[in-house]
C-alpha cells in the first residue's frame, strides 16, 4: 500500500471516526490534547491488543513513579537509542518531550547536538555518560554485550536498579523504533512532546 495524504504509514491506520468497540476504548485512553491519537498508537489499530501491550510497557518504562532516575534522563536514553536506529519519529517526539521537561532550550539543544553527533561526553559525564554509552552499544552491537559492561556501569556509580531502568528504556525504544521504521510511520498530524502522567498507575495513558 502506497502512502497517501490521509494515511501517515505504509499500512492502513484506522481513523478515530471509524473505530468502535475495543479499539475505540483504547483510542479514548491514549488520546492527547484535542482528542488526537498519536500515529505510533494508531499503527496498532488493525491488531488493537498490541496497542494495549505497547501502552502499558511505555508507561512502565518511562512514566511510572516507581522508576528512580529522572524522566528527563530516561528521555535522553530513549533519544540516543532512537538516533542510533535513525528513527526520526521517536527522536522528534521525545526531543520535544525532553524540551518540555527541561524548560531550558539551550540545554536541550546542547544535549541533542551531542547525542546526534554520537559524542555524549559533550553534554554528560560520570554515571549518565556511562549509561548513554551502554544503550548505544546494546542497540548497535547487542551480540557483544558482556558482564564486564555491567561492572563498568557500577564502577561509574550506577546501581543495579538504574542499570535495569536503562536496559528497559533501551529495549523499549528498540521495539518502538522497529515498529515505526518498519511501517513507515510519520509524525504527520501528531502533537509532539505530550506524555502520560508520571504516576504509579499503569492505566494512566492519556497524554498531556
Number of C-alpha atoms within 10 A of each C-alpha: 7 8 13 9 7 11 18 20 25 16 15 18 19 15 15 17 7 8 14 11 7 11 22 16 12 20 26 16 18 24 19 20 11 8 14 16 22 22 23 23 19 23 24 19 22 14 11 19 13 14 21 20 10 18 20 16 17 21 22 22 23 26 24 20 18 13 19 11 14 12 20 18 17 24 23 23 27 28 29 27 31 26 21 19 19 14 24 18 22 25 23 15 20 23 22 17 19 23 20 15 16 14 10 11 12 11 13 19 13 14 24 22 15 16 23 17 11 16 15 21 16 14 16 15 13 13 17 21 18 21 26 28 19 22 23 20 17 19 19 12 10 11 9 9 12 9 7 9 16 17 12 15 22 17 13 16 14 20 13 13 12 18 15 13 20 24 17 20 24 26 18 18 23 20 12 19 26 14 16 20 17 12 16 16 24 20 17 14 13 15 18 16 17 18 20 21 17 18 15 14 15 17 15 19 24 18 19 14
